[in-house]
Amino acid sequence: VEKAAEPADLSCTHPESWLSELVVISMQHFQKSPSRVLALVHMLYERILANNIMPKFFLFADTLSLGDRPMDTAERHSSASRPRQQLLDTTASQKSKLEPGFDLLQPTNVTALVGKTAYLTCRVHNLGDKTVSWVRHRDIHILTAGAYTYTSDQRFQALHKPNTGSNNEWSEWTLCIKWAQERDEGIYECQISTSPLKSHQYHLNVVVPTATILGGPELYVGAGSTINLTCAIHFSWEPPAFIFWYYNGAVMSYDSPRGGVSVITEKGNDVTTSWLLIQAAQPSDSGEYRCKPSNANMSSIRVHVLNGERPEAMQTGTAGPTLSSSCLLVSLIILYISYV
């Protein structure tokens, strides 16, 4: 076709004679008579199929810029069908690809002890090439992105657990807060870098060890009865090393001349309890009593010892949970030894 000087010369009555030759169509010919060129190409294609001949066939968009490497028929058909197949493959993969999401069964209310490490775990499925970030809600501060930390506070750290599940579709991204403080309490957001952004909120509660004297703030007892004060220590990551009892601001002495005073302490993982027992209460025992653990705040109660009066608030037994039989036995032994 390159030999044709005019569009009219593009017609050919016996193209079989040169089917095995190189066929070139320049941009100039195409611009002069595009319909004639396309008709010729179509006719050549039909003859190629009919004669089972594979000629060198190359359609130039611009003969000056595309170079002079010929393309055979197989390459041309492969090149022509490739974009459409790629489009179909891309569409199919997009339909089959699942969107990232959160595990909504994960607990979003997290409680941590002050001074200990807090862990906020965000479980995500089908993350793909997206990124998980942790953001502090109160100041919109990005704390972590992926496995990297973006804060000068070195207490914050990003932890990543390898993918799990039958198809490795689940991944865990944990915000670790070392030595948690009360100011760390609040809302934190786990975010996935989708468009639009996906986020899931978690609430962190930071609790401090608390001491409470049960039955307060006022306690009335009858003269001659036993004063039983119960101090319970909650939210302690370990039992207190010691618990002091104070009477009117002074540390109580359990071997004082008054006698009949004893303390029993039971240490537990969740709650530590201390009982202050004062036998044969007298009006002089009235006053303020305080319980002070080594790792918690101080709690107080005011005791009134009454002679013959029976106010509604008068203690009938104890100011809290009753002692177990073993604790009561130990208490009686201590009291007996103190009197002897």
Buried (B, 14 or more C-beta within 10 A) or exposed (E): BEEBEEBEEBEBEEBEEEBEEEBBBBBEBBEBBEEBBEEBBEEBBEBBEEEEEEBBBBBBEEBEEEEEEEBEBEEBEEEEEEEEEEEEEEEEEEEEEEEBBBEEEBEBEBEBBBBBEBEBBBBBBBBEEBBBBBBBBEEEEBBBBEEEBBBEEEBBBBEEEEBEEEEEBBBBBBBBBEEBBEEBBBEBBBBBBBEEEBBBEBBBBBBBBBBBBBBBEEBBBBBEBBBBBBBBBBBBEEBBEEBBBBBEEEEBEBEEEBBBBBBBBBBEEEEBBBBBBBBBBBEEBBEEBBBBBEBBEEBBBEBBBBEEEEEEEBBEEBBBEEBEEEBBEBBEEBBEEBEE
